[in-house]
């Protein structure tokens, strides 16, 4: 009779639960130390989970301590042997509610968490599952029973960070798999993870730089979740939208009827049955990842003989931080009386927006056109190139949901010429005098 192959077996005694009736400590020696990654100002309790390595059938087990890799050697761990991990749950007699359980799975672990939740099943599901860039290959397009899905827990949330396809496959799953599916920066790829950043990774990771660069976007889901723990006062808000294209135009800034939510640990848990909500947001390349989202709507009156595709800069002045300067380029010709909508993000909280300085930057081409026209056309005639008129600038702050309208500070000279800057202040769009001026 053939003997079974030798294996190393970890027996993970996950959750030692004391009875809720007596509220006493289970009396086990705390093992492991706080992870520096998740350590906050408040003291965190050390884990009471025990990790035991079994090498023989009747072995009592040797304890592996968290953040103590030397205990692997002490317990005789053999990396050449197959590894089996057995994860225990808890006894129902412990009177521990499944609703208090929160499983967090990364990549393939996200689906494993889903299988665990599905296996529990019944009327009393586990409380929450968080999928961090759940694996895409072999799971994309599969049925809910074969992957993480909203059925697996009372509440399921997922963060998608690396869904860009390579040879028809993506590392992270694209399709929504949760009650709330978050797609930071569209979910395809993450800022700071481009191969142009390779030289930075070389200085930090040496020979492992290429590997770190490749998995950067995939791991970003983990860092985003940790970031929500490390910076409780800087929670990232995401907004429900059909796709990243619409979101980039600032068309999805509403928080009504649960259309926005906080990404990460502090998410507002709202169930919609089997319905998926796809939410989008922009993040910074490094922690803290939070940015502040604004929808800008600008209406022009085009008074140029030929339409333009100009670049503008806006300096935003708020009640908190120093001025923030941003650049926007319209990739289409300006059409009179058309409203252009786009998304603006800021890395800092400027408070309530009180003033905008708006400048037409395409000086190199249009200043020459302007000067030539002024030379050819006598001033006594009505100029064909009389510039642009910015009718109004309407702003909606995503995080506060505040709506604001800005009008030119100088209502006697509304025309904007190349290389010229105008100041816009908060105004009442219902003003009869203002309407008369901008016609």
C-alpha positions as CSV (number, residue, x, y, z in Angstrom):
1,X,0.0,0.0,0.0
2,X,1.4,3.3,-1.1
3,X,2.1,5.7,1.8
4,X,0.5,9.2,1.5
5,X,3.1,12.0,0.6
6,X,4.5,14.0,3.5
7,X,3.0,17.4,3.9
8,X,3.4,20.3,6.2
9,X,0.1,21.2,7.8
10,X,-0.7,24.5,9.4
11,X,-3.7,24.2,11.8
12,X,-5.0,27.7,12.1
13,X,-7.1,28.1,15.2
14,X,-8.9,31.2,14.1
15,X,-11.1,32.8,16.5
16,X,-11.1,31.7,20.1
17,X,-14.4,33.1,21.3
18,X,-15.5,33.5,24.8
19,X,-19.2,33.3,25.7
20,X,-21.0,36.6,25.3
21,X,-22.7,35.7,28.6
22,X,-19.6,35.7,30.9
23,X,-17.5,38.3,28.9
24,X,-14.3,36.7,30.3
25,X,-11.0,36.3,28.5
26,X,-10.4,32.8,27.0
27,X,-7.1,32.9,28.9
28,X,-4.9,32.2,25.9
29,X,-1.5,33.8,25.7
30,X,-1.6,36.7,23.3
31,X,0.7,36.0,20.3
32,X,1.9,38.3,17.6
33,X,2.5,42.0,17.6
34,X,0.8,44.9,16.1
35,X,1.5,45.3,12.4
36,X,3.2,48.6,11.8
37,X,1.1,49.0,8.7
38,X,-2.3,49.1,10.5
39,X,-1.1,50.6,13.8
40,X,-3.0,53.7,14.6
41,X,-2.9,56.2,17.5
42,X,-5.2,54.0,19.5
43,X,-3.7,50.8,20.9
44,X,-4.8,47.7,19.1
45,X,-5.4,44.4,20.8
46,X,-3.0,41.7,20.0
47,X,-4.4,38.8,18.1
48,X,-5.4,35.7,20.0
49,X,-5.3,33.6,16.8
50,X,-2.9,30.7,17.1
51,X,-1.0,29.2,14.1
52,X,0.2,25.7,14.7
53,X,2.5,23.6,12.4
54,X,2.0,19.8,12.4
55,X,4.6,17.6,10.9
56,X,3.4,14.2,12.2
57,X,0.0,12.6,12.6
58,X,0.1,12.7,16.4
59,X,2.1,15.9,16.7
60,X,0.7,18.4,19.2
61,X,1.7,21.2,17.0
62,X,4.4,23.9,17.1
63,X,3.2,27.5,17.4
64,X,4.2,30.0,14.6
65,X,4.2,33.5,15.9
66,X,3.1,36.5,13.8
67,X,6.0,38.8,12.7
68,X,8.5,36.2,14.1
69,X,9.8,34.4,11.0
70,X,12.5,32.7,13.2
71,X,9.7,30.5,14.6
72,X,9.3,28.9,11.2
73,X,12.8,27.6,11.5
74,X,12.4,26.6,15.2
75,X,9.3,24.6,14.3
76,X,11.2,22.8,11.5
77,X,9.1,24.2,8.6
78,X,10.2,22.5,5.3
79,X,9.5,24.7,2.3
80,X,10.1,21.8,-0.1
81,X,7.1,19.9,1.1
82,X,3.5,20.6,0.1
83,X,1.5,22.8,2.4
84,X,-2.0,22.3,3.6
85,X,-3.7,25.1,5.6
86,X,-6.8,24.2,7.7
87,X,-8.7,27.1,9.0
88,X,-11.1,26.5,11.9
89,X,-14.1,28.5,12.7
90,X,-15.8,28.6,16.1
91,X,-18.3,26.6,18.0
92,X,-21.9,27.6,17.9
93,X,-22.0,27.0,21.7
94,X,-19.8,30.1,22.1
95,X,-22.9,32.2,21.3
96,X,-20.9,34.2,18.8
97,X,-23.0,35.9,16.1
98,X,-21.9,35.3,12.5
99,X,-23.0,38.9,11.8
100,X,-19.9,40.1,13.7
101,X,-17.5,38.3,11.2
102,X,-15.7,40.3,8.6
103,X,-13.7,38.4,6.0
104,X,-11.1,40.3,3.9
105,X,-9.7,38.5,0.9
106,X,-7.0,39.7,-1.6
107,X,-6.9,38.4,-5.1
108,X,-7.7,34.7,-5.1
109,X,-8.4,35.1,-1.3
110,X,-11.4,37.3,-2.2
111,X,-13.1,34.3,-3.9
112,X,-12.0,32.0,-1.1
113,X,-13.7,34.4,1.4
114,X,-16.8,34.1,-0.8
115,X,-16.8,30.3,-0.8
116,X,-16.4,30.4,3.0
117,X,-19.4,32.7,3.3
118,X,-21.4,30.6,0.8
119,X,-20.6,27.5,2.8
120,X,-21.9,29.0,6.0
121,X,-25.1,29.9,4.2
122,X,-28.4,29.5,5.9
123,X,-30.5,32.3,7.4
124,X,-27.7,33.6,9.5
125,X,-24.9,34.8,7.1
126,X,-21.6,36.2,8.1
127,X,-21.6,39.9,8.5
128,X,-19.3,41.3,5.8
129,X,-16.8,40.3,3.1
130,X,-14.4,42.7,1.5
131,X,-12.8,41.6,-1.8
132,X,-9.5,43.4,-2.6
133,X,-8.9,43.2,-6.4
134,X,-10.5,39.8,-6.6
135,X,-8.7,37.5,-9.1
136,X,-9.9,37.7,-12.7
137,X,-8.5,34.7,-14.6
138,X,-11.0,31.7,-14.4
139,X,-13.5,33.9,-12.5
140,X,-14.4,36.6,-15.0
141,X,-17.9,35.9,-16.3
142,X,-18.4,32.9,-14.0
143,X,-21.7,32.3,-12.2
144,X,-22.2,33.9,-8.7
145,X,-21.8,30.4,-7.1
146,X,-18.3,30.1,-8.5
147,X,-16.9,33.4,-7.3
148,X,-17.4,36.1,-4.7
149,X,-20.9,37.5,-4.9
150,X,-23.4,39.5,-2.8
151,X,-25.1,36.3,-1.7
152,X,-22.1,35.3,0.4
153,X,-22.6,37.7,3.3
154,X,-25.0,40.2,4.7
155,X,-22.8,42.9,3.1
156,X,-20.2,42.6,0.4
157,X,-17.9,45.3,-0.9
158,X,-15.1,45.1,-3.4
159,X,-12.2,47.3,-4.6
160,X,-11.1,46.8,-8.3
161,X,-7.6,48.2,-9.1
162,X,-6.0,46.2,-11.9
163,X,-8.5,45.2,-14.6
164,X,-6.4,46.2,-17.6
165,X,-6.4,43.3,-20.1
166,X,-3.2,41.6,-21.3
167,X,-3.7,38.9,-23.9
168,X,-7.4,38.8,-23.1
169,X,-7.0,38.4,-19.4
170,X,-6.8,40.8,-16.5
171,X,-5.3,40.2,-13.1
172,X,-8.2,41.7,-11.3
173,X,-11.9,40.9,-12.1
174,X,-13.7,43.6,-14.0
175,X,-17.4,42.6,-13.4
176,X,-19.2,43.8,-10.3
177,X,-19.2,41.1,-7.6
178,X,-20.5,43.0,-4.5
179,X,-23.2,45.2,-3.2
180,X,-20.8,48.1,-3.7
181,X,-18.0,47.8,-6.3
182,X,-15.4,50.5,-6.2
183,X,-13.3,51.4,-9.2
184,X,-10.6,53.9,-8.2
185,X,-9.2,55.7,-11.2
186,X,-11.4,53.6,-13.4
187,X,-10.1,50.3,-11.9
188,X,-7.8,49.7,-14.9
189,X,-4.5,50.9,-13.6
190,X,-3.3,53.0,-10.7
191,X,-1.3,56.2,-10.6
192,X,2.3,55.8,-9.6
193,X,2.4,52.2,-11.0
194,X,3.5,53.0,-14.5
195,X,6.8,51.5,-15.8
196,X,8.1,55.1,-15.9
197,X,8.1,54.7,-12.1
198,X,10.5,51.8,-12.4
199,X,13.6,53.8,-11.4
200,X,11.9,54.8,-8.1
201,X,11.1,51.1,-7.4
202,X,14.8,50.1,-8.2
203,X,16.1,52.5,-5.5
204,X,13.6,51.0,-3.0
205,X,13.4,47.3,-4.0
206,X,16.6,46.6,-5.9
207,X,16.4,43.5,-8.1
208,X,12.7,43.0,-7.2
209,X,11.8,46.4,-8.8
210,X,10.2,44.9,-11.9
211,X,8.1,42.5,-9.9
212,X,7.0,45.3,-7.6
213,X,6.1,47.5,-10.6
214,X,4.0,44.8,-12.3
215,X,2.0,44.0,-9.1
216,X,1.8,47.6,-8.0
217,X,-1.8,48.2,-9.3
218,X,-2.9,44.8,-8.0
219,X,-1.6,45.5,-4.5
220,X,-3.0,49.0,-4.5
221,X,-6.4,47.6,-3.4
222,X,-4.7,46.4,-0.2
223,X,-3.0,49.8,0.4
224,X,-6.3,51.7,-0.2
225,X,-8.1,49.6,2.4
226,X,-5.2,50.1,4.9
227,X,-5.3,53.8,4.1
228,X,-8.9,54.0,5.3
229,X,-7.7,52.7,8.7
230,X,-4.7,54.9,9.0
231,X,-6.5,58.1,8.1
232,X,-9.9,58.0,9.6
233,X,-10.3,61.8,9.0
234,X,-9.5,61.5,5.3
235,X,-11.9,58.9,4.0
236,X,-12.1,58.6,0.2
237,X,-15.6,59.2,-1.3
238,X,-16.7,57.4,-4.4
239,X,-19.7,58.1,-6.7
240,X,-22.1,55.9,-8.5
241,X,-21.6,56.1,-12.3
242,X,-22.0,54.1,-15.5
243,X,-18.4,54.3,-16.5
244,X,-15.1,56.3,-16.0
245,X,-15.7,58.4,-19.1
246,X,-18.9,59.9,-17.7
247,X,-17.3,60.3,-14.3
248,X,-14.3,62.2,-15.8
249,X,-16.8,64.7,-17.2
250,X,-18.0,65.3,-13.6
251,X,-21.5,63.9,-14.5
252,X,-21.7,61.7,-11.4
253,X,-21.4,63.8,-8.3
254,X,-24.7,63.0,-6.7
255,X,-25.0,61.5,-3.2
256,X,-28.8,61.2,-3.3
257,X,-30.4,57.8,-2.7
258,X,-27.1,56.1,-1.8
259,X,-25.3,57.2,-5.0
260,X,-22.0,57.8,-3.1
261,X,-20.2,56.0,-0.3
262,X,-17.0,55.8,1.6
263,X,-14.4,53.3,0.2
264,X,-12.6,51.1,2.7
265,X,-13.3,49.8,6.2
266,X,-15.7,52.6,7.2
267,X,-18.1,52.1,4.3
268,X,-21.7,52.8,5.0
269,X,-23.3,49.3,4.8
270,X,-26.5,49.5,2.8
271,X,-27.8,46.4,1.1
272,X,-29.6,46.4,-2.3
273,X,-30.4,42.7,-2.5
274,X,-28.5,41.3,-5.5
275,X,-28.1,44.7,-7.1
276,X,-24.6,46.0,-7.8
277,X,-23.6,49.6,-7.4
278,X,-20.5,50.6,-9.4
279,X,-18.7,53.6,-7.8
280,X,-15.8,55.6,-9.2
281,X,-13.3,58.0,-7.7
282,X,-9.8,59.4,-8.3
283,X,-6.9,58.9,-5.9
284,X,-3.4,60.2,-5.3
285,X,-0.4,58.0,-6.2
286,X,0.6,57.6,-2.6
287,X,-0.9,57.6,0.9
288,X,-3.0,59.4,2.0
289,X,-4.8,58.6,-1.2
290,X,-7.8,60.9,-0.8
291,X,-8.6,63.7,-3.2
292,X,-11.5,66.2,-3.3
293,X,-13.8,66.0,-6.3
294,X,-15.4,69.0,-8.0
295,X,-17.7,69.2,-11.0
296,X,-17.1,72.3,-13.1
297,X,-19.6,73.5,-15.7
298,X,-18.5,76.4,-18.0
299,X,-20.7,78.1,-20.6
300,X,-18.9,80.1,-23.3
301,X,-20.2,82.6,-25.8
302,X,-17.8,82.1,-28.7
303,X,-17.1,85.4,-30.4
304,X,-14.2,84.2,-32.5
305,X,-14.5,84.0,-36.3
306,X,-13.0,80.4,-36.0
307,X,-13.6,78.1,-33.1
308,X,-10.7,77.3,-30.8
309,X,-9.4,74.3,-28.8
310,X,-7.9,76.4,-26.0
311,X,-6.1,75.6,-22.8
312,X,-7.2,77.4,-19.6
313,X,-5.7,77.7,-16.1
314,X,-7.8,78.2,-13.1
315,X,-6.6,79.3,-9.7
316,X,-9.0,78.3,-7.0
317,X,-9.2,80.2,-3.7
318,X,-10.9,78.7,-0.7
319,X,-11.3,79.4,3.0
320,X,-8.7,77.0,4.2
321,X,-5.5,76.1,2.3
322,X,-3.3,78.1,-0.1
323,X,-4.4,78.7,-3.7
324,X,-4.6,75.7,-6.0
325,X,-3.7,76.1,-9.7
326,X,-5.1,73.6,-12.2
327,X,-5.0,73.4,-16.0
328,X,-7.8,72.2,-18.3
329,X,-7.7,71.7,-22.1
330,X,-10.8,71.4,-24.2
331,X,-10.3,68.6,-26.8
332,X,-13.1,70.0,-29.0
333,X,-14.0,73.2,-30.7
334,X,-15.8,75.8,-28.6
335,X,-19.4,76.1,-29.5
336,X,-21.4,79.2,-28.5
337,X,-23.8,78.7,-25.6
338,X,-22.7,75.1,-25.1
339,X,-22.0,74.1,-21.5
340,X,-18.8,72.1,-20.9
341,X,-18.6,69.8,-18.0
342,X,-15.5,68.2,-16.5
343,X,-14.1,66.8,-13.3
344,X,-11.5,68.7,-11.2
345,X,-9.7,67.0,-8.3
346,X,-7.5,68.6,-5.6
347,X,-5.1,66.9,-3.2
348,X,-5.8,69.3,-0.4
349,X,-9.0,70.6,1.3
350,X,-9.3,74.3,0.3
351,X,-12.5,74.7,2.3
352,X,-15.4,76.6,0.7
353,X,-14.6,77.9,-2.7
354,X,-14.9,81.7,-2.8
355,X,-13.0,82.9,-5.9
356,X,-11.8,81.6,-9.3
357,X,-9.1,83.3,-11.4
358,X,-9.6,82.1,-15.0
359,X,-6.9,82.5,-17.7
360,X,-6.8,81.7,-21.4
361,X,-3.4,80.2,-21.9
362,X,-3.1,79.5,-25.6
363,X,-1.1,82.6,-26.1
364,X,1.4,81.4,-28.7
365,X,-1.1,80.9,-31.4
366,X,-4.1,83.0,-30.5
367,X,-2.2,86.1,-29.3
368,X,-0.6,86.3,-32.8
369,X,-4.1,85.9,-34.4
370,X,-5.4,88.6,-32.1
371,X,-2.6,91.0,-32.8
372,X,-2.9,90.4,-36.6
373,X,-6.6,91.0,-36.6
374,X,-6.3,94.2,-34.6
375,X,-3.8,95.5,-37.1
376,X,-5.9,94.6,-40.2
377,X,-9.3,95.6,-38.9
378,X,-9.8,99.3,-38.0
379,X,-11.1,99.9,-34.5
380,X,-14.0,101.8,-36.0
381,X,-15.4,98.6,-37.4
382,X,-16.9,95.8,-35.3
383,X,-14.1,93.3,-34.8
384,X,-14.6,89.8,-36.1
385,X,-12.3,88.4,-33.3
386,X,-13.7,89.8,-30.1
387,X,-12.5,87.0,-27.9
388,X,-14.5,84.6,-25.7
389,X,-17.1,85.4,-23.1
390,X,-17.3,83.0,-20.1
391,X,-20.9,83.3,-19.2
392,X,-20.9,81.5,-15.8
393,X,-18.8,78.9,-14.0
394,X,-20.9,76.5,-12.0
395,X,-19.3,74.2,-9.4
396,X,-20.5,71.3,-7.3
397,X,-18.3,70.0,-4.6
398,X,-18.6,66.2,-4.4
399,X,-17.6,65.7,-0.8
400,X,-19.9,68.5,0.6
401,X,-22.5,68.4,-2.2
402,X,-22.5,72.2,-2.2
403,X,-23.5,74.0,-5.4
404,X,-22.0,77.4,-6.3
405,X,-22.2,79.8,-9.3
406,X,-19.4,82.2,-10.2
407,X,-19.6,85.3,-12.4
408,X,-17.1,87.8,-13.7
409,X,-16.1,90.3,-11.1
410,X,-16.0,93.0,-13.7
411,X,-19.4,92.9,-15.5
412,X,-18.4,95.9,-17.8
413,X,-15.7,93.9,-19.6
414,X,-16.8,90.3,-20.0
415,X,-14.6,89.4,-23.0
416,X,-11.7,87.1,-22.4
417,X,-8.7,87.4,-24.7
418,X,-5.6,85.2,-25.1
419,X,-3.2,85.5,-22.2
420,X,-5.7,87.5,-20.2
421,X,-6.9,86.5,-16.7
422,X,-10.3,87.3,-15.2
423,X,-11.5,87.0,-11.7
424,X,-14.9,85.2,-11.0
425,X,-16.7,85.6,-7.7
426,X,-19.8,84.0,-6.2
427,X,-22.9,85.5,-7.7
428,X,-26.7,85.2,-8.0
429,X,-27.6,83.9,-11.4
430,X,-31.1,85.2,-11.1
431,X,-29.8,88.8,-11.1
432,X,-31.6,90.8,-13.8
433,X,-28.6,93.1,-14.2
434,X,-26.2,90.2,-14.6
435,X,-28.5,88.6,-17.3
436,X,-28.6,91.8,-19.2
437,X,-24.8,92.2,-19.1
438,X,-23.9,88.7,-20.4
439,X,-26.3,88.7,-23.4
